[in-house]
Amino acid sequence: AAPALFSESEKPRPPRLFDGDEKGRCCRHCRYYVVHPFTQRCARWNREVEATDVCERFEVRPPPDGG
């Protein structure tokens, strides 16, 4: 059996990366997010973005068609 390195009270907590509101507004979930082999772009602002960027003008990407 592997040795226990931490007691329950000493175990490190997972990092908190996003506020609850920000997670749903990331560029990767936006309808204007475009992935290209060399970069990621925002079609609304015509600029390079990262998948984890957050925008005030975020619009949810519609679900893909079933076909």
C-alpha positions as CSV (number, residue, x, y, z in Angstrom):
1,A,0.0,0.0,0.0
2,A,1.2,3.5,-0.7
3,P,2.1,5.6,2.3
4,A,-0.3,8.4,3.3
5,L,1.5,11.7,2.7
6,F,-1.3,14.0,4.0
7,S,-3.8,13.6,6.7
8,E,-7.4,14.6,5.7
9,S,-7.0,18.1,7.2
10,E,-3.6,18.6,5.4
11,K,-4.7,17.6,1.9
12,P,-4.2,20.5,-0.6
13,R,-7.4,22.0,-1.9
14,P,-7.9,22.1,-5.7
15,P,-7.2,25.6,-7.1
16,R,-10.2,27.8,-7.9
17,L,-9.7,28.9,-11.5
18,F,-12.9,30.8,-12.3
19,D,-15.6,32.7,-10.5
20,G,-18.9,31.0,-11.0
21,D,-20.0,33.6,-13.5
22,E,-16.8,33.5,-15.6
23,K,-16.7,29.8,-16.3
24,G,-19.8,30.1,-18.5
25,R,-18.5,33.1,-20.4
26,C,-15.2,31.8,-21.6
27,C,-14.4,32.3,-25.3
28,R,-14.3,28.6,-26.0
29,H,-18.1,28.5,-25.3
30,C,-18.9,31.6,-27.4
31,R,-20.6,31.5,-30.8
32,Y,-17.9,33.9,-32.2
33,Y,-14.9,31.7,-31.1
34,V,-13.1,30.4,-34.2
35,V,-10.3,27.8,-33.9
36,H,-7.7,27.9,-36.7
37,P,-4.6,25.6,-36.9
38,F,-2.3,28.5,-36.1
39,T,-4.4,30.7,-33.8
40,Q,-7.7,31.2,-32.0
41,R,-9.8,34.2,-33.0
42,C,-12.9,36.1,-32.1
43,A,-15.1,36.7,-35.1
44,R,-17.0,39.5,-33.3
45,W,-13.9,41.6,-32.6
46,N,-11.6,40.2,-35.3
47,R,-8.7,39.6,-33.0
48,E,-6.7,36.8,-31.4
49,V,-8.1,35.3,-28.2
50,E,-7.4,32.5,-25.8
51,A,-10.0,29.8,-25.0
52,T,-10.1,31.0,-21.4
53,D,-10.5,34.7,-22.1
54,V,-13.8,36.3,-20.9
55,C,-15.8,38.8,-22.8
56,E,-18.7,41.1,-21.8
57,R,-20.4,40.6,-25.1
58,F,-20.4,36.8,-24.8
59,E,-23.1,34.8,-26.6
60,V,-23.6,31.1,-26.0
61,R,-22.7,28.9,-29.0
62,P,-25.8,27.1,-30.3
63,P,-25.7,23.3,-30.0
64,P,-24.4,21.4,-33.1
65,D,-27.1,20.0,-35.5
66,G,-27.8,16.3,-35.2
67,G,-26.7,15.8,-38.8
